Amino acid sequence: MKSFWKAVSHQRNAMFGLAIVGVFILMAVFAPVLAPYNPTEQNLEFALQGPSAEHWLGTDSFGQDVYSRMLYGARLALGIGFASVALGLLGGLIIGLLAGLLGGRVEWALMRLVDAILAFPEIILAIAFVAVLGMGTDKVVYALAISFVGPFARIVRSDVLQVKARPFIEAARLMGVSPFRIIVRHLLPNVLSSLMVQAGIRISTAILLESGLSFFGIGVVPPTPDWGLIIAEGRGFITMAPWISGFPGVALALLLIGLTLLGDGLRDAFDPRSGGH
């Protein structure tokens, strides 16, 4: 952990991105305390009110407090982002390990599956999986996770093929070390750094895709406080009430910038092929 923090702390982009992401994480964690109103409570009497002392970021067409919905939207965006990437990483790790270790027909079949996943843009895959699984927060998580399996699997397989050819793996086999122990003690530690770098980059992609799906009306179900939904709901009032779409749009952009900077910093710190240290 100390070496991890030391490597990251020397990357200015990573630290700046971490600061931005940290603010949004705090917003998400303390949303129930910071939000002055119920994010789904409607009050048409206060619809389309501009920013004021009572409603800091104004209200939407249903009289819902935009600030409260933004806070809970941060919780949803980060939750879906981390959950979908974690599931995709797990699936890719399993497929990559099996392909790299077993080889032969198993490797061929698994990598053709990965190639099929990678053949389509992630947004197209996400839309297709949502169409099959249905709408809803959990369905969006599963759809995004499936679309992320391919990149993680390819990274794991590549690293496994490199690591298992090293002399210390052959020495462990000759000493009678069990395959499970070789995987846990030798393969996984050499694979995890690449996976964590990729995961840091993919979280921003997951949040952008989730917001995009909700914006097009095929993701999270209303009246769930979701940034994509809020932006979509404010489109019809962009001239008379620009705060409805404006503030969530700025928040989404800032979070994506922070995650991108953090991901790039992690890559520079841990991926020797990128020129980092």
C-alpha positions in Angstrom: 0.0 0.0 0.0 2.9 2.4 0.8 4.5 1.7 -2.6 1.2 2.3 -4.3 0.6 5.6 -2.6 4.2 6.7 -3.2 3.9 6.0 -7.0 0.5 7.8 -7.3 1.6 10.8 -5.2 4.3 11.6 -7.7 1.8 12.0 -10.4 0.2 15.5 -10.4 -2.6 14.5 -12.7 -3.5 11.6 -10.4 -3.5 13.8 -7.3 -5.6 16.5 -8.9 -8.0 14.0 -10.3 -8.2 12.2 -6.9 -9.1 15.5 -5.3 -12.0 16.1 -7.7 -13.2 12.5 -7.4 -12.9 12.7 -3.6 -15.2 15.7 -3.4 -17.9 13.8 -5.4 -17.4 10.7 -3.2 -18.0 12.9 -0.1 -21.1 14.3 -1.8 -22.4 10.8 -2.6 -21.7 9.4 0.9 -23.2 12.4 2.8 -26.1 13.0 0.4 -28.7 12.2 3.0 -27.2 14.8 5.3 -26.4 17.5 2.7 -29.6 17.3 0.7 -32.2 19.7 2.1 -35.1 18.0 0.3 -36.3 14.5 -0.7 -34.8 14.1 -4.2 -38.0 12.5 -5.6 -40.5 14.7 -3.8 -42.7 16.6 -6.3 -44.3 20.0 -5.6 -45.7 21.6 -8.7 -46.4 24.8 -6.7 -42.6 25.5 -6.8 -41.9 24.2 -10.4 -39.3 25.9 -12.5 -38.0 28.3 -9.8 -34.5 29.7 -10.3 -31.7 29.4 -7.8 -32.6 30.9 -4.4 -31.9 30.7 -0.7 -34.5 27.9 -0.4 -33.5 26.0 -3.6 -29.8 26.7 -4.2 -29.8 25.3 -7.7 -33.4 25.9 -8.5 -36.2 23.4 -9.1 -37.3 21.4 -12.2 -40.6 21.1 -13.9 -42.0 18.9 -11.2 -40.9 21.2 -8.4 -38.1 18.8 -7.3 -35.0 20.4 -5.8 -32.1 20.2 -8.4 -29.4 20.4 -5.7 -30.8 17.4 -3.8 -31.2 15.4 -7.0 -27.7 16.2 -8.0 -26.3 15.0 -4.7 -28.2 11.7 -4.9 -27.3 11.6 -8.6 -23.6 11.6 -7.6 -24.3 8.5 -5.4 -26.0 6.7 -8.2 -23.4 7.6 -10.9 -20.4 6.5 -8.7 -22.3 3.4 -7.5 -23.1 2.2 -11.0 -19.6 3.1 -12.2 -17.8 1.2 -9.5 -20.2 -1.8 -9.5 -20.2 -2.3 -13.3 -16.4 -2.1 -13.5 -15.9 -4.4 -10.6 -18.2 -7.1 -12.2 -16.6 -6.6 -15.6 -13.2 -6.9 -14.0 -14.2 -10.1 -12.2 -15.6 -11.7 -15.4 -12.5 -10.6 -17.4 -10.2 -11.9 -14.8 -11.8 -15.4 -14.9 -11.9 -15.6 -18.7 -8.3 -14.2 -19.0 -6.9 -16.6 -16.5 -8.6 -19.6 -18.1 -7.5 -18.6 -21.5 -3.9 -17.9 -20.5 -3.4 -20.9 -18.4 -5.3 -23.6 -20.3 -4.5 -22.6 -23.8 -5.5 -24.8 -26.8 -9.2 -25.0 -27.8 -10.3 -23.4 -24.5 -8.2 -20.3 -25.2 -9.4 -20.1 -28.8 -13.1 -20.3 -27.8 -12.8 -17.8 -25.0 -10.8 -15.3 -27.1 -13.3 -15.5 -29.9 -15.9 -14.6 -27.4 -13.8 -11.7 -26.3 -13.2 -10.6 -29.9 -17.0 -10.7 -30.5 -17.5 -8.4 -27.5 -14.7 -6.0 -28.6 -16.0 -5.9 -32.2 -18.8 -3.5 -31.2 -18.6 0.0 -29.6 -19.4 -0.2 -25.9 -22.4 2.1 -26.2 -23.9 -0.3 -28.8 -23.3 -3.3 -26.6 -24.8 -1.5 -23.6 -27.9 -0.6 -25.5 -28.3 -4.1 -26.8 -27.9 -5.7 -23.4 -30.3 -3.2 -21.8 -32.8 -4.1 -24.6 -32.5 -7.7 -23.5 -32.3 -7.3 -19.8 -34.7 -4.4 -19.4 -34.5 -1.0 -17.8 -33.5 -0.3 -14.2 -30.5 0.5 -12.1 -29.4 -3.2 -11.6 -30.0 -4.0 -15.3 -27.7 -1.1 -16.4 -25.0 -2.4 -14.1 -25.1 -5.8 -15.6 -25.3 -4.4 -19.2 -22.2 -2.2 -18.6 -20.3 -5.0 -16.8 -20.8 -7.4 -19.8 -19.5 -4.8 -22.2 -16.4 -4.4 -20.1 -15.5 -8.1 -19.8 -13.7 -8.1 -23.2 -11.0 -5.5 -22.5 -10.2 -6.9 -19.0 -10.0 -10.5 -20.3 -7.6 -9.5 -23.1 -5.3 -7.7 -20.6 -5.3 -10.6 -18.1 -4.6 -13.2 -20.8 -1.7 -11.1 -22.2 -0.1 -10.6 -18.7 -0.6 -14.3 -17.8 1.1 -15.5 -21.0 4.1 -13.2 -20.2 4.3 -14.1 -16.5 3.9 -17.9 -16.8 6.9 -18.0 -19.2 9.2 -16.6 -16.5 11.7 -18.9 -14.8 10.2 -18.5 -11.3 6.9 -20.0 -12.4 8.7 -23.1 -13.8 10.7 -23.3 -10.6 7.5 -23.2 -8.5 6.0 -26.0 -10.6 9.2 -28.2 -10.2 9.0 -27.6 -6.4 5.5 -29.1 -6.4 3.6 -25.9 -5.7 -0.1 -26.3 -6.5 -1.6 -24.5 -9.5 -4.0 -22.6 -7.2 -1.1 -21.3 -5.1 0.9 -20.3 -8.2 -2.1 -18.3 -9.4 -2.7 -16.6 -6.1 1.0 -15.9 -5.1 2.6 -15.4 -8.5 0.2 -14.7 -11.3 -2.4 -12.4 -9.7 0.1 -9.9 -8.1 1.7 -9.4 -11.5 -1.7 -9.0 -13.2 -3.5 -6.7 -10.7 -1.5 -3.6 -11.4 -2.6 -3.6 -15.1 -6.1 -4.3 -14.1 -6.3 -1.5 -11.6 -5.0 1.0 -14.2 -7.6 -0.2 -16.7 -10.3 -0.1 -14.0 -9.5 3.5 -13.1 -10.0 4.4 -16.8 -13.1 2.3 -17.3 -15.1 3.9 -14.4 -15.3 7.2 -16.2 -16.5 5.3 -19.3 -19.1 3.5 -17.2 -20.5 6.7 -15.8 -20.6 8.4 -19.2 -22.4 5.4 -20.7 -24.9 5.1 -17.8 -25.7 8.8 -18.1 -26.1 8.4 -21.9 -28.5 5.5 -21.5 -30.6 7.4 -19.1 -30.5 10.5 -21.3 -32.0 8.5 -24.1 -34.6 7.0 -21.8 -33.4 3.4 -21.8 -31.4 3.3 -18.6 -32.4 4.2 -15.0 -36.2 4.5 -14.5 -37.7 7.9 -13.5 -38.0 9.5 -10.9 -34.7 8.1 -9.8 -32.2 11.0 -9.3 -29.9 10.3 -12.1 -27.8 13.0 -13.9 -28.6 11.7 -17.4 -32.3 11.8 -16.5 -32.1 15.2 -15.0 -30.3 16.6 -18.1 -32.9 14.9 -20.4 -35.8 16.3 -18.4 -34.4 19.8 -18.6 -34.0 19.8 -22.4 -37.5 21.1 -22.9 -36.8 24.1 -20.6 -33.3 24.9 -21.7 -34.2 28.5 -22.6 -36.4 29.4 -19.6 -34.8 27.2 -17.0 -31.2 26.4 -18.0 -30.2 25.4 -14.5 -32.1 22.1 -14.7 -29.7 20.7 -17.3 -26.8 23.1 -16.7 -25.7 22.2 -13.2 -25.9 18.4 -13.6 -24.1 18.7 -16.9 -21.2 20.6 -15.2 -21.1 18.1 -12.4 -20.9 15.2 -14.8 -18.2 16.9 -16.8 -16.1 17.7 -13.7 -16.4 14.1 -12.4 -15.4 12.7 -15.8 -12.4 15.0 -15.9 -11.4 14.0 -12.4 -11.7 10.3 -13.2 -9.8 10.7 -16.5 -6.9 12.5 -14.8 -6.8 9.9 -12.1 -6.8 7.1 -14.6 -4.1 8.7 -16.7 -2.0 9.2 -13.5 -2.4 5.6 -12.5 -1.4 4.5 -16.0 1.7 6.7 -16.0 2.6 5.4 -12.5 2.2 1.7 -13.0 2.3 0.9 -16.7 5.9 0.9 -17.9 4.8 0.9 -21.5 3.3 4.4 -21.1 6.6 5.9 -20.1 5.7 6.4 -16.4 7.9 5.5 -13.4 
